Amino acid sequence: MQHSAAEVIRDHFLGWQCRIRQIAMRQEGGRPSTGMRPRVLDRTGRELAPAMTILIVPREPAESTAFFRFQVQKTPDPRLVYEAGLAFLQADYFQQPKQFSDRMTALLQGDSPLAGALVAESSCVLTFEQFRQAYRLPCSVTELAAGHPDRDATIWHNRLFNPSLPDTVRVLAFQPDWHAAGATPPAS
């Protein structure tokens, strides 16, 4: 079956994201690597942020969100929450790239000027780079409302690493325009 160039770059990117996330979970204790923290540019190429941590979210996040929520709520000990969450993420969580949505999310503080600028602009360009691989992804940006499954997944995932995260955070969704995306070296 022939895949379009947009599908090839999307699938290549998701596979790459899963690989670098496996490495981060298994070798770096879950610390976000450079490939998980793209530069954020506006449409003109002006830098809005030198780095912003991005999550990839499962297409069906209910099961993992429930696990993350349970781990955070079952103990007040942040070390136990972190260890249980990390063990889950180190296992097979990132094994199947096709199980992840191509829409990414980011969690920002409620009063974040970056969040305000991105929502007002409703678009940006995310540039990812790690291990001699780079991607340039023009994205539409939306803020996810309370109760949205991807918002809940993002908040509870982040609470594994910071259980005291307030409810006032903002979760933004980034939908790449795969037809305008680029990869260096090219995806194949």
Secondary structure as the mmCIF struct_conf table of DSSP 4:
data_model
#
loop_
_struct_conf.conf_type_id
_struct_conf.id
_struct_conf.beg_label_comp_id
_struct_conf.beg_label_asym_id
_struct_conf.beg_label_seq_id
_struct_conf.end_label_comp_id
_struct_conf.end_label_asym_id
_struct_conf.end_label_seq_id
HELX_RH_AL_P HELX_RH_AL_P1 ALA A 5 GLN A 27
BEND BEND1 GLU A 28 GLU A 28
TURN_TY1_P TURN_TY1_P1 GLY A 29 GLY A 30
HELX_LH_PP_P HELX_LH_PP_P1 ARG A 31 SER A 33
HELX_RH_3T_P HELX_RH_3T_P1 THR A 34 MET A 36
BEND BEND2 ARG A 37 ARG A 37
STRN STRN1 ARG A 39 LEU A 41
TURN_TY1_P TURN_TY1_P2 ARG A 43 THR A 44
BEND BEND3 GLY A 45 GLY A 45
STRN STRN2 GLU A 47 ALA A 49
BEND BEND4 PRO A 50 PRO A 50
STRN STRN3 LEU A 55 PRO A 58
BEND BEND5 ARG A 59 GLU A 60
HELX_RH_AL_P HELX_RH_AL_P2 ALA A 62 LYS A 74
BEND BEND6 PRO A 76 PRO A 76
HELX_RH_AL_P HELX_RH_AL_P3 PRO A 78 GLN A 90
TURN_TY1_P TURN_TY1_P3 ALA A 91 PHE A 94
BEND BEND7 GLN A 95 GLN A 95
HELX_RH_3T_P HELX_RH_3T_P2 PRO A 97 GLN A 99
STRN STRN4 PHE A 100 LEU A 108
TURN_TY1_P TURN_TY1_P4 GLY A 110 ASP A 111
HELX_RH_AL_P HELX_RH_AL_P4 PRO A 113 GLU A 121
STRN STRN5 SER A 123 GLN A 130
TURN_TY1_P TURN_TY1_P5 PHE A 131 ARG A 132
STRN STRN6 GLN A 133 GLU A 143
HELX_LH_PP_P HELX_LH_PP_P2 LEU A 144 ALA A 145
TURN_TY1_P TURN_TY1_P6 ALA A 146 GLY A 147
HELX_RH_AL_P HELX_RH_AL_P5 PRO A 149 PHE A 161
TURN_TY1_P TURN_TY1_P7 PRO A 163 SER A 164
TURN_TY1_P TURN_TY1_P8 ASP A 167 THR A 168
STRN STRN7 ARG A 170 PRO A 176
TURN_TY1_P TURN_TY1_P9 TRP A 178 ALA A 180
STRN STRN8 GLY A 182 THR A 184
BEND BEND8 PRO A 185 PRO A 185
HELX_LH_PP_P HELX_LH_PP_P3 PRO A 186 ALA A 187
#
